[in-house]
Amino acid sequence: MLREPVDRKAWGASPPTIVNAFYSPPRNQIIFPAGILQMPFFNKDAPKYLNYGAIGMVIAHEITHGFDDSGRQYDKDGNRISWWSPDTIESFNAHKQCIIDQYSKYVITQINMTLNGLQTQGENIADNGGIKESYYVGFI
């Protein structure tokens, strides 16, 4: 199975009705099952800016996973390979550490627990990228 070519048209393990979105590094694909294209993420009757802020953030979040601590290890064809320059890796690591440090300072007061920014870095990077990009779309 590991040596077989990837069937990019095969549907994944999740049903099309699931309300979620995914990034697949080996396929270099973002997957949006039909279930997510409903409120609160998308409403065909809503003003564009609301959809940009909702489903736009989800789309940008998933795209950002292609460049987070895991996704960056795959090239455009889904091959696991280091394709970034040393300078790019150094810059990414500095920004990544900033996010790790920021989230590691967050305390959940209800249970007096501090987040583990190292453990959540991939989602935190994608969340920040998603919010930033959906915000910029509002100015186009």
Secondary structure as GFF3:
##gff-version 3
##sequence-region A 1 140
A	DSSP	beta_strand	22	24	.	.	.	ID=ss1
A	DSSP	beta_strand	29	31	.	.	.	ID=ss2
A	DSSP	three_ten_helix	34	36	.	.	.	ID=ss3
A	DSSP	alpha_helix	48	65	.	.	.	ID=ss4
A	DSSP	three_ten_helix	71	73	.	.	.	ID=ss5
A	DSSP	alpha_helix	86	104	.	.	.	ID=ss6
A	DSSP	beta_strand	107	108	.	.	.	ID=ss7
A	DSSP	beta_strand	113	114	.	.	.	ID=ss8
A	DSSP	alpha_helix	121	137	.	.	.	ID=ss9
###
